[in-house]
Amino acid sequence: MKIRLFLISVFAIILSASILSARERTFRSMGVGKFVKPEECIDVSDAGTFYKILENAGLKGCGLYLDGDASISKFKPDQLIDYMYFTGHGNFGYFWIANGSDEKAVKAEDLGDLNSNVRHFAAASCDTVSKIADWKSCFTGRLQSFCGYQEETFSGSNAHKVATAFAKKLTKLSEDASGQAVIEAWADANWFSSYTKKWTGIGYSGEDKKLYFWYAKGDQIESERNAGKTSLSYAGGRLQVACPVENRAIQKFHKITAKSGKLPGMDILNRNSGVQNLASGAVLYSRKFDFTSSVSEAEALKLAEDFLEKNGGIPADFENRQSQPICRNDESENEQIVGWSISYDKNLDGIPVAGPAGESIRVLISGSSVTGFFRLNRETSSDRSPVSILPVREILALAADSIVKSARTTKNLMITDIETVYHSPDFEKIEADYTPAYRLTFAGGGTLYLSAIDGAILW
């Protein structure tokens, strides 16, 4: 009996020590969207989204600073901050803050080692994190990861989706999570929001403790339409076009209504965790990403095909298979493939169905297994009436100011490719119309969708 009581006492002491030693995780969120020029002002409310989710999860908030309150000193706290999030303009390896007419480009030398008090930093701004050399000096303190983008990113609902998913992933990590673990959470959040060509991260590997740069390697647009360059500019030169612009056939577009489709037999639906089956018919599956090493492209395609055979197959109207490598570079810029994103796109009457968070089938391979899966295939109505669209020149003239305002960058935007598509709405919508649209591709690989009917931005 005494031995039993002794063991219970020892266990209680160990448990108490464990509870006392568990450190409360902290976070800070900032956003700068107010600038002197009205056309440069942007929505940065995703800073509040990020803050609210972590606060509701029980983490300790250490400030939500917006616009003029987001000064340089707030990036160099006098207390330990586990997760720092910034949203706003960025370009060429830095981001912008502003207090009235006082605007400043924040670079690595301005942040130093972040007062050796920041462990993980994410910047939801354009072209901010593109190579180790730009930010290496910030890693001389406690910094373990710096997440961001190397291309344009746009505001709207997708910014909130990424902020929401990223914050939720962070709540599940341990207080001593490696830089790689946080970058994998950032990649996961972006991958399901279709930002597969944009996300990046610099951080320490959980495997060999080396500093790496992880990124989704974007497709290089090599279109015949780009061979004969045209020179058009809008919005005072801030929006430029470097591809041929011609009228599209109007008569082939139709009004198409879509609703959630019936799910085929899928093994994945029998799993107890990691699977979401939405009312829209979308299925999402996520396991922990592992961007340490990966199989060859041929092996990745085989893994994806075997997985899809057991999980709904590939419908007849899904074509245009693409395989996109996920890579990491060390400080010597030696590239290593650590994952693959295999995607299949839907077509209707020979026209692609596309959207930043719409219909597609995607399989993510990391390590040597499937760690991510997305599937949405809505049913479409048979009653289709013709829809007239405007020529792309007219649409660009109508939408130019909105395009420039939506972009989280202060540099000029260059359109390198324009394609006609049916825009597929957000994957959470149960019923929706496919909208005839122009898909714009920008230098660097970013995309934006415009209604071909009235020029409205489609998210």
Phi, psi and omega in degrees: 000318180295319179298319181296315178296324178297314180297320178297319179295318179298316179299319180295321179294316180297317180296318179296318179296321179296318180295317181294326183279344180291120184274139177286124180284146185237160180206161177216143181228140183219150177209136178234111180231357183259115180234166182298314180281122182304324182291347180262356180284139183223162178278123179237030182291349175295341174298319177290324177301311179302314183298313185297320183294315179292323178296316180294336179277358176097003176282159185269116178282136180236041174116131170245107187246124183239144175053238186297341179281346181272072182273170179304322182298332181289341176275353182234069189292159177264011175223160182290127176242118180288314185230118176246132183236132176231141176225134181163197180288149173201157173185152175056033175086024173206170177232166188250140168236161182207143173225094187068231180278352180275099181248140184220136172273118183269121181243177182302319182294337177283332183268335184058228178262021182056039180059022180054032184231009177242128182265321182220134185228131176236131179242108178274071182214158187291143167050035185267320185242096184235349176194156183298318187304326183295328189235007185303322183298337179287344183268016179275351178254236182263355186300129181250335180206150174223107183262150178183214181222153175247009179220183178292145169231151186243155180282192181104194186297330182292329176298320179288325178299314181295313180300319180295309182297319181296313180300318180296322177296320182296325181297339183266356181273160177279164182293339181252027181302142180287165175301321180299320180298320180288321177296321177296325176293321177295316178297318179301312181298320181284323184299318181284348175259012176069021176265047186289345182259007190238320192294150176214169175194137172253132180186172180274135179290143174283351184266300185245006177064015178275157178274126182231162172244115180259145180196153171272121186280113184287155177290143173271116181286114177236082184256144176300331180294340180275350184296316177262096185292141170245162182234099176234148177217150182223172176051049177064029179090356181285338177242119183238150182241124181238043175208156179302141179240116181224163179290146176259157178295126184278323192289343186275354179268147182224160171280121184232123176260136181235150176220170183301135182265165177285136180280136173284175176298131183219122178301326186299332183289346179273357181281151186273340184216159176081002184244133172241129177241102187273160181297336179288347185099358178286140175239127178237136179225133182216127168248173179298124176291151178221090183267062178251318178202169180206174179275177177288169179298318180297319179292323179296317178298320179294317178299317180295316181295318178297320179295316183291330177302327182264357186224059171094348180066196179242108181302156185299329183270011175258121183227198173054056177296135177229143174239123185242121181284146170252127191235167168219146175242145170270188184294340176272004179063036172276115186276135177228132176279127183239004179182171180220140171247114181256123184231152177230130184252148182275147175230144173232118180055036178082003180252130180297143171257120188211161177180155182297337178217040185253214187282136175183173169236124182226138176234129177253129178250124169226146191065235179233031181211169177280121180242358177208144181208134176225134178215128172213123179220091181288155173275139182250151182286152177274342180276106185232119178255146182298148179231134178270141178239161178269151175300150185298327178301317180293320180297316180297321178296320179291323191259354189307310182297321179293323179297311181298319181292326183285335183285134179273061179206152177257359178273169177291148178259135181241117176275124182250349179202143178227129182224142175273134182215168162267125180279126178264123182293173181312142187293348180274346182286133183280315177235139182198160175261139169282127182255126172303132188213162169254126175265117179264132173249133184257159174305126186104341173109353179293154181231155176211145182248132177240136174299129178280001179265315184224000177085005180293144175288133180249122183263000000 
